[in-house]
């Protein structure tokens, strides 16, 4: 594969260039939210009337803690099933955040956020009680099957459940992109 040319439709890239599309999650004031929480992060309407909702399932306080990769990976595998068991909505995906502080949950429709909170809490409790093999944890079924930790996933889930999971409102950055105060 050839190396990137450094040129886009508008010419060469510079260090100051930014994407044109603004990403809503980058406008969240991460210093003012209080984990653990569930937050309604977006609603999208398709051209045929389909509705997709996105939720932020935050496990730990941003910029104060992060879940180790192996534990988060195992939580991803377990929550893939347990969230589907616990939520009435049709789940499209539950994906770990790159910052390793939680998951994004994408569902069809507009489920009540309290249902999502209760389902998330129940699914985390299921993680703490999981006994047996990790679903989808083999060389054939996982892209990084050696990077898992069931004890780690269970310890983190138990730690999260020590504090009440709240419904968090979106706290936007100020207009100038900074946090207040």
C-alpha positions, 0 to 999 in steps of 0.5 A: 500500500502506498504511503499517504500523500499528505494531500486532501481535496483542499491541498496539503494537510497542515498541523492546524487543520481540523475535521470539518464535522464537529463531533458532539462528544468532544463538546462534553465538559468531561471535568463536570460530569460525575461517573458512573452514569448513563447519558443520552448522547445522541438521536439520529433519524434516518431518511425512512423514519428510522430512529437510532439512539446513542448512550454514554455508559460511563464506568469511571470518572474521565481523566481520573481513572481508566479501565485496563485494556484486558478488563475492558475487553472482557467487559465488552464481550460480556456486556454484548450479551448481558445488555441484550438480555436486560434491555427491551430495545434492539441493541445495534452495538455496545462499544468501548470508548477509546479513553477506556472510561466506558462504553457507547451503546447504540440502539434502535428507537428511543428507549427511556433513559431510566430503563437504560440505566437499570438495564446497565446496572443489571448487566454489570451485576451479571458481569460480577456473577459470570462463571464460565468461559468468556463468550467469543474468546478464541482465536477464531472469534476474537481479534485479540483473544489473548487480551482478556481478564475475567477477574479484572472485568468482575473487579471493575464492575463490582467497583462501579456498582459501589456507587449509584449509577445516575442519569447524567445530563449533558454538560456542554463546554462554553462557547469558546470551547473551554470549561467554566471557571 
